[in-house]
Amino acid sequence: MRQFKLSAFADEYADSFEEQLQGLGRFGIGSIEVRYLLGKNVSLLEKEEAKEAKRLLERYGVGVSAIGSPLGKIGLDGDIEAHLTVARRVFETARILETPFVRMFSFYAPKGESITDKREEVLRVLERLVTLAREYGVVLCHENEAAIYGDVPLRCKELMRHFHGEMKCVFDMGNFVLEGVEPYPDAYTLLQEDIAYFHIKDALFAGAVVPAGKGEASIKEILSAHRAYAKEDFFVSLEPHLQTFSGLNALVGRRFRNPYQYTDKQAAFADAVTKFKELFE
């Protein structure tokens, strides 16, 4: 049976990159999915800044599980050429930080239109991204999220099949719940062979994001099944969103009072780590 390796979006612990790395050390987490560091989004890092980040990572003994990029998180009517320029910068950063995985999304529809009617446009732009990723030797890892083309399991699978293994899946079980989709067993079974790694987020179908094991995302069942299925160890990356979306949960636009409230980011992150580890004690 394979093991999972714990990573995290440590920008949910602190804004300062050094504080992020220090926090990971306190919680015994050896890897990070980088998203916000050195005062900016990872997609905006210049080459010298990426090298500075690499030096800090080495100083604190933290590896990079993936680049948590915003690629594909724009409308299809946006500036695609500029977005591809951003992609080149992201892929260069992935090389410098020595990770093969780049998290991405599958685009929004123009205002007033439905993304489900935009299949061919989505695929055309994604094909350009995949070709570029191949040039840099990185793997695009698609995260399921609301309102993009790959928001539900069937369309995620459609993308995986279209690219014949050149695009992988970041399985976010919490996001599936927020879309009203049961993540286990159906979604997991459908996407099992395509999963590169997992985002750990739990949620209630009522609309709240909650700590791992306190919602309806079947985190323990999914990871237990994947440990039995996987041929090698794999990353699970904590993206708890507990402080960001506490209170009246804005993530899905539903007025639902979240039962889990936190005084600050550090308290929310600490509870996220604790609750996740409790699932597997």
Secondary structure, DSSP 8 states (H G I E B T S, - for coil): ---EEEEE-GGGT-SSHHHHHHHHHHTT--EEEESEETTEEGGG--HHHHHHHHHHHHHHT-EEEEE---TT-SBTTS-HHHHHHHHHHHHHHHHHHT--EEEE---B--TTS-GGG-HHHHHHHHHHHHHHHHHHT-EEEEE--TTSTT-SHHHHHHHHHHTTTSEEEEEEHHHHHHTT--IIIIIHHHHGGGEEEEEE-EE-TTS-EE-TTSSSS-HHHHHHHHHHH-SS-EEEEE---TTTT-SB-TTTT---B-S---SSHHHHHHHHHHHHHHHT-
